[in-house]
């Protein structure tokens, strides 16, 4: 019985030691966020976050009266498309799957988007995020 109690307390001490060595929940290097000017005009206001290949993040407000995010981004000149209409550039930075397996991942409120920008109906106050991603 005495050995069981000692083993139990040793196990607790080891768990505490491992927990102390774990992550603090803070990023190792803080992300640099650059606030850019607001663009567009209209009654719907959304936030655009763009994570660039170097890890820098840009943030801007987009104002529009368009119905979908794709229309609003096209109007503001914030995206580039290939000949098939697929999104290949955001904020002037191109991602090429053919060249190096890079693409723009699209998130809404921190969750991976279920639809593309052309099917995403804008909701005022939403946060739309594009992350340069390389597989």
Backbone torsions as a table, in degrees:
resi	resn	phi	psi	omega
1	UNK	NA	-42.2	-179.6
2	UNK	-62.0	-38.2	179.9
3	UNK	-67.5	-37.0	178.7
4	UNK	-63.6	-42.1	179.4
5	UNK	-65.4	-43.3	179.1
6	UNK	-64.2	-43.0	178.8
7	UNK	-62.4	-40.0	179.2
8	UNK	-61.5	-47.5	-178.9
9	UNK	-68.8	-33.3	175.5
10	UNK	-65.6	-40.4	178.8
11	UNK	-63.1	-42.2	177.9
12	UNK	-62.5	-42.7	-179.9
13	UNK	-63.7	-40.3	178.4
14	UNK	-65.5	-43.4	177.8
15	UNK	-60.8	-41.7	178.3
16	UNK	-63.5	-39.8	179.6
17	UNK	-65.6	-43.0	178.5
18	UNK	-66.0	-39.3	179.1
19	UNK	-63.3	-37.2	179.9
20	UNK	-66.1	-27.2	-179.4
21	UNK	-86.3	-8.5	-175.4
22	UNK	-74.2	-176.2	-178.2
23	UNK	-70.9	147.0	177.4
24	UNK	-88.6	-3.4	-177.8
25	UNK	87.1	-7.2	178.7
26	UNK	-95.7	142.7	178.0
27	UNK	-62.9	148.3	-179.7
28	UNK	-64.3	-42.3	175.4
29	UNK	-125.0	125.6	-178.1
30	UNK	-62.9	140.0	179.1
31	UNK	-75.5	136.4	176.4
32	UNK	-83.8	124.6	179.1
33	UNK	-115.4	124.2	176.4
34	UNK	-107.6	121.7	175.9
35	UNK	-83.4	126.3	179.0
36	UNK	-105.6	166.8	-177.8
37	UNK	-64.4	153.9	175.0
38	UNK	-71.3	149.5	179.8
39	UNK	-130.9	154.4	174.6
40	UNK	84.7	177.5	177.6
41	UNK	-142.1	144.0	176.5
42	UNK	149.3	178.2	-174.6
43	UNK	-88.0	-11.9	178.0
44	UNK	-100.3	124.9	179.6
45	UNK	-118.3	125.7	177.8
46	UNK	-131.2	162.2	177.2
47	UNK	-104.2	134.9	175.5
48	UNK	-111.5	124.4	173.0
49	UNK	-112.5	132.7	-180.0
50	UNK	-128.9	121.2	176.4
51	UNK	-99.2	114.2	-175.5
52	UNK	-81.6	167.0	-177.9
53	UNK	-55.9	-30.0	-179.6
54	UNK	-84.9	2.7	179.2
55	UNK	93.1	-12.3	176.7
56	UNK	-66.0	142.7	179.2
57	UNK	-117.6	135.5	174.9
58	UNK	-109.7	150.0	-179.8
59	UNK	-136.6	133.7	176.6
60	UNK	-150.0	158.0	174.9
61	UNK	-94.5	138.6	176.6
62	UNK	-118.9	124.7	178.4
63	UNK	-111.1	134.4	-176.9
64	UNK	-159.8	162.9	170.1
65	UNK	-113.5	5.3	179.7
66	UNK	-72.4	159.4	-177.2
67	UNK	-84.6	-38.4	-176.6
68	UNK	-112.5	157.6	178.8
69	UNK	-63.4	-40.7	179.9
70	UNK	-57.9	-45.0	178.6
71	UNK	-61.9	-44.2	-178.5
72	UNK	-65.4	-41.6	179.7
73	UNK	-67.3	-39.7	176.5
74	UNK	-61.9	-47.6	-179.5
75	UNK	-57.7	-40.0	-177.1
76	UNK	-81.7	-7.8	-179.8
77	UNK	70.4	27.9	-176.5
78	UNK	-92.7	-8.7	179.3
79	UNK	-130.2	158.7	173.8
80	UNK	-122.6	148.4	-178.1
81	UNK	-125.5	155.1	174.9
82	UNK	-85.9	-175.1	-176.5
83	UNK	-65.3	-18.7	178.5
84	UNK	-94.0	0.2	179.4
85	UNK	88.4	5.1	179.8
86	UNK	-78.7	141.5	179.4
87	UNK	-67.8	122.5	179.9
88	UNK	-126.4	-12.6	-179.0
89	UNK	-142.5	142.4	175.5
90	UNK	-132.1	132.6	-179.0
91	UNK	53.5	32.4	177.6
92	UNK	82.3	1.6	-179.4
93	UNK	-104.2	119.9	-177.0
94	UNK	-89.6	143.8	173.0
95	UNK	-121.4	130.7	-176.5
96	UNK	-125.3	113.5	177.8
97	UNK	-65.3	-40.7	-178.1
98	UNK	-64.7	-39.7	-176.3
99	UNK	-75.6	-47.0	-174.5
100	UNK	-150.8	27.6	179.2
101	UNK	55.2	42.3	177.7
102	UNK	-107.8	147.9	177.7
103	UNK	-156.4	168.1	177.4
104	UNK	-98.4	109.8	175.3
105	UNK	-78.6	140.9	-173.3
106	UNK	-118.2	125.5	-177.6
107	UNK	-125.9	150.4	175.2
108	UNK	-125.9	116.1	-179.5
109	UNK	59.4	31.3	178.6
110	UNK	90.1	-8.6	179.4
111	UNK	-103.2	142.0	178.4
112	UNK	-59.3	130.2	-175.7
113	UNK	-68.1	142.3	178.9
114	UNK	-85.3	-18.8	-177.8
115	UNK	-130.6	167.2	175.5
116	UNK	-81.7	173.3	-176.3
117	UNK	-62.2	-30.0	-178.3
118	UNK	-74.0	-20.0	179.5
119	UNK	-102.6	-4.8	-176.5
120	UNK	-85.9	108.3	178.0
121	UNK	-73.0	128.5	-177.0
122	UNK	-68.4	139.3	174.8
123	UNK	-126.8	121.2	-179.1
124	UNK	-56.1	133.6	179.4
125	UNK	94.4	-13.7	179.9
126	UNK	-67.5	156.1	174.5
127	UNK	-111.9	118.0	178.8
128	UNK	-107.9	130.3	-174.0
129	UNK	-126.8	138.4	174.8
130	UNK	-119.5	127.6	178.7
131	UNK	-120.4	124.7	173.6
132	UNK	-66.1	122.4	-173.9
133	UNK	-127.6	137.4	-179.4
134	UNK	-131.3	120.0	179.4
135	UNK	-83.6	NA	NA
